[in-house]
Amino acid sequence: MADAIELYYWPTPNGWKITIALEEMGLRYRVNLINIGAGEQFAPEFLKIAPNNRMPAIVDPDGPEGAPVSVFESGAILLYLTRKTGRFAGSTPRERIAVEEWLMWQMGGVGPMAGQAHHFLKYAPSMDPPQDLPYARDRYRAEVARLYGVLDRRLAGHAFVAGDFLSIADFAIWPWASLWEGQEQTLADKPHLARWLDAMAARPGVQRGRAVAAELRGGLQADRKAQSVLFRR
């Protein structure tokens, strides 16, 4: 039996992408918690794996040619895992193109924009002193709404994001989209997105991935030390 993949993780949407993928792919993994509120992402040993001081990252002891390999950036990890397993990347060239398109859409759009929405809607107002910035709140709230409109229209004609098959695009997008309430969004005008969110949430692999270290999530709004570490204040 192959050695377990070492996962460097904290329970955030980017971390959930990888735990969900690992669970859905049936890969063995061992969780190494990287407490981002305590600054563990800046430790020299972690920076050797993830030079951009962001989790998640993985070390696969059974990498190419049987040699260990480390991979950082959640999108790169997802692509690596599909190559390793041959699963969830589409079965035809056109399907693979769609998977990669929507994965890049998440990486360049939903992730950064929803992340900024969370920051300015939830965290910035709780800072000391408070940073209550109406322009920033409105800008990122509106851009997330636009992106979710794009996603809803896509899902009107497909069971999953890349087509009528589950893929790493779903694993990448769902963790962020599942937090739509904290981004001050509505699903009332997005029935297809609502249907997909529920379908993904009902999957046992998604549930297991989302549950990894779930008890450690939260508390940032009141944690001044963690805010200082994360937001470099």
TORKEGU-184378 format. One record per residue (C-alpha): y, z, x; residue in one letter; residue number from 1. Coordinates in steps of 0.001 Angstrom, whole numbers, plus 500000, padded with zeros to 6 digits. Layout:
residues N
NODE       py       pz       px   aa     i
NODE        Y        Z        X    A   NUM
...
//
This chain:
residues 233
NODE       py       pz       px   aa     i
NODE   500000   500000   500000    M     1
NODE   503461   499080   501311    A     2
NODE   505777   501889   502339    D     3
NODE   508441   502863   499838    A     4
NODE   511862   501248   499991    I     5
NODE   514522   503729   501067    E     6
NODE   517358   503674   498525    L     7
NODE   520741   505172   499375    Y     8
NODE   522220   506028   496023    Y     9
NODE   524577   507962   493780    W    10
NODE   524510   507749   489953    P    11
NODE   527231   505165   489380    T    12
NODE   527053   501716   487751    P    13
NODE   526540   500058   491124    N    14
NODE   523766   502487   491939    G    15
NODE   522106   501930   488547    W    16
NODE   521870   498203   489212    K    17
NODE   519363   498882   491949    I    18
NODE   517379   501692   490343    T    19
NODE   516989   499532   487234    I    20
NODE   515860   496547   489304    A    21
NODE   513402   498634   491312    L    22
NODE   511945   500133   488140    E    23
NODE   511691   496788   486353    E    24
NODE   510072   495203   489411    M    25
NODE   507617   498050   489832    G    26
NODE   508578   498644   493453    L    27
NODE   508034   501988   495127    R    28
NODE   511218   503611   496352    Y    29
NODE   512502   506899   497686    R    30
NODE   515978   508102   496749    V    31
NODE   518375   509307   499446    N    32
NODE   521393   510761   497702    L    33
NODE   524787   509794   499114    I    34
NODE   527302   512179   497584    N    35
NODE   530372   509979   497467    I    36
NODE   532565   512836   496239    G    37
NODE   531697   514827   499376    A    38
NODE   532324   511887   501715    G    39
NODE   528713   511323   502775    E    40
NODE   529316   507545   502648    Q    41
NODE   531398   507924   505821    F    42
NODE   528611   509496   507896    A    43
NODE   527901   507451   511046    P    44
NODE   524194   507132   510254    E    45
NODE   524974   505707   506825    F    46
NODE   527579   503307   508215    L    47
NODE   524863   501763   510373    K    48
NODE   523220   500647   507113    I    49
NODE   526317   500079   504987    A    50
NODE   529328   499306   507204    P    51
NODE   531655   499032   504196    N    52
NODE   531009   502742   503436    N    53
NODE   529781   502010   499930    R    54
NODE   526496   502736   498300    M    55
NODE   524002   501488   497226    P    56
NODE   522105   500294   500248    A    57
NODE   518429   499937   500991    I    58
NODE   516092   499911   503953    V    59
NODE   512885   498014   503294    D    60
NODE   510233   498913   505867    P    61
NODE   508337   495768   504877    D    62
NODE   511096   493221   505357    G    63
NODE   510948   489617   506588    P    64
NODE   508082   488991   508996    E    65
NODE   506904   492506   508211    G    66
NODE   509800   494137   510091    A    67
NODE   512214   496685   508565    P    68
NODE   515493   495366   507176    V    69
NODE   518576   497049   505747    S    70
NODE   520671   495479   502996    V    71
NODE   524041   496614   501665    F    72
NODE   526126   495376   498693    E    73
NODE   524466   495601   495287    S    74
NODE   524478   491857   494624    G    75
NODE   522873   491119   497982    A    76
NODE   520259   493803   497317    I    77
NODE   519404   492274   493937    L    78
NODE   519022   488827   495490    L    79
NODE   516872   490259   498257    Y    80
NODE   514597   492030   495776    L    81
NODE   514103   488860   493725    T    82
NODE   513093   486968   496856    R    83
NODE   510730   489769   497810    K    84
NODE   509022   489901   494409    T    85
NODE   509582   486423   492997    G    86
NODE   510739   488022   489755    R    87
NODE   513848   488056   487575    F    88
NODE   515620   485147   489265    A    89
NODE   514641   482345   486873    G    90
NODE   511684   479997   487147    S    91
NODE   513463   476636   487457    T    92
NODE   516386   475416   489574    P    93
NODE   518680   475394   486551    R    94
NODE   517675   478911   485566    E    95
NODE   518281   480132   489098    R    96
NODE   521737   478566   489065    I    97
NODE   522554   480409   485839    A    98
NODE   521309   483709   487258    V    99
NODE   523453   483310   490363    E   100
NODE   526508   482267   488327    E   101
NODE   526382   485340   486137    W   102
NODE   525557   487640   489018    L   103
NODE   528652   486376   490858    M   104
NODE   530633   486744   487623    W   105
NODE   529717   490407   487557    Q   106
NODE   530433   490955   491222    M   107
NODE   533824   489251   491108    G   108
NODE   534895   490147   487582    G   109
NODE   533289   492834   485462    V   110
NODE   532602   495262   488305    G   111
NODE   536052   495272   489899    P   112
NODE   537990   495039   486633    M   113
NODE   535975   497673   484770    A   114
NODE   536179   499875   487842    G   115
NODE   539967   499616   487835    Q   116
NODE   540031   500275   484089    A   117
NODE   538036   503463   484616    H   118
NODE   540364   504500   487417    H   119
NODE   543642   504022   485596    F   120
NODE   542442   505131   482154    L   121
NODE   540393   508180   483159    K   122
NODE   541023   509331   486703    Y   123
NODE   544604   508511   487626    A   124
NODE   546103   510559   484741    P   125
NODE   544122   513624   485896    S   126
NODE   545364   513477   489487    M   127
NODE   547808   515960   490947    D   128
NODE   550454   514831   490308    P   129
NODE   549314   512723   487326    P   130
NODE   549461   508948   487766    Q   131
NODE   549922   507754   484199    D   132
NODE   550738   504059   484617    L   133
NODE   550993   502120   481335    P   134
NODE   551175   498714   483015    Y   135
NODE   547987   499304   485023    A   136
NODE   546175   500747   482000    R   137
NODE   547116   497796   479812    D   138
NODE   546387   495186   482471    R   139
NODE   542841   496306   483249    Y   140
NODE   541983   497212   479673    R   141
NODE   543005   493706   478583    A   142
NODE   541134   491960   481391    E   143
NODE   537932   493861   480632    V   144
NODE   538316   492867   476979    A   145
NODE   538667   489240   478007    R   146
NODE   535564   489411   480173    L   147
NODE   533524   491047   477434    Y   148
NODE   534658   488281   475105    G   149
NODE   533275   485746   477591    V   150
NODE   530007   487686   477693    L   151
NODE   529780   487942   473905    D   152
NODE   530190   484179   473526    R   153
NODE   527522   483595   476151    R   154
NODE   525095   485935   474402    L   155
NODE   525669   484217   471068    A   156
NODE   523268   481512   472189    G   157
NODE   520945   483395   474538    H   158
NODE   518734   486474   474374    A   159
NODE   519846   487520   477853    F   160
NODE   522814   486706   480046    V   161
NODE   521351   483860   482107    A   162
NODE   519241   482452   479280    G   163
NODE   516247   483468   477207    D   164
NODE   514726   485426   480088    F   165
NODE   515503   488760   481708    L   166
NODE   517103   488537   485137    S   167
NODE   519003   490380   487823    I   168
NODE   522179   489203   486079    A   169
NODE   521311   491565   483229    D   170
NODE   520554   494361   485691    F   171
NODE   523953   493843   487319    A   172
NODE   526075   493609   484179    I   173
NODE   524515   496202   481883    W   174
NODE   525455   499314   483918    P   175
NODE   529143   498469   483700    W   176
NODE   529138   497097   480154    A   177
NODE   527225   500122   478883    S   178
NODE   530326   502201   479680    L   179
NODE   532532   500158   477346    W   180
NODE   533836   503222   475497    E   181
NODE   535274   504746   478675    G   182
NODE   536966   501400   479321    Q   183
NODE   538613   501706   475876    E   184
NODE   536866   498620   474513    Q   185
NODE   535495   497756   471087    T   186
NODE   532267   496080   470056    L   187
NODE   533389   495520   466478    A   188
NODE   534269   491906   467282    D   189
NODE   531444   491429   469808    K   190
NODE   528162   491570   467876    P   191
NODE   526169   489621   470440    H   192
NODE   527231   491915   473254    L   193
NODE   526348   494924   471077    A   194
NODE   522892   493483   470367    R   195
NODE   522235   492860   474067    W   196
NODE   523457   496306   475101    L   197
NODE   521015   497896   472664    D   198
NODE   518132   495644   473730    A   199
NODE   518668   496496   477382    M   200
NODE   519045   500221   476678    A   201
NODE   515690   500194   474847    A   202
NODE   513778   498981   477906    R   203
NODE   511770   501748   479621    P   204
NODE   512643   500382   483073    G   205
NODE   516351   500509   482276    V   206
NODE   516005   504022   480930    Q   207
NODE   514170   505223   484031    R   208
NODE   516673   503573   486352    G   209
NODE   519633   505022   484484    R   210
NODE   518100   508491   484565    A   211
NODE   517830   508772   488366    V   212
NODE   519887   511819   489393    A   213
NODE   521764   511606   486096    A   214
NODE   522438   515333   486242    E   215
NODE   524758   514761   489217    L   216
NODE   527092   512423   487379    R   217
NODE   530507   513500   486126    G   218
NODE   533136   516098   486924    G   219
NODE   535381   513839   488973    L   220
NODE   538370   514234   486668    Q   221
NODE   538603   517935   487531    A   222
NODE   537442   517750   491154    D   223
NODE   540538   517464   493335    R   224
NODE   538554   517441   496576    K   225
NODE   536343   514577   495397    A   226
NODE   539408   512652   494226    Q   227
NODE   540937   513054   497667    S   228
NODE   537798   511672   499300    V   229
NODE   537274   508772   496903    L   230
NODE   540870   507738   496399    F   231
NODE   542032   508597   499937    R   232
NODE   544859   510805   498738    R   233
//
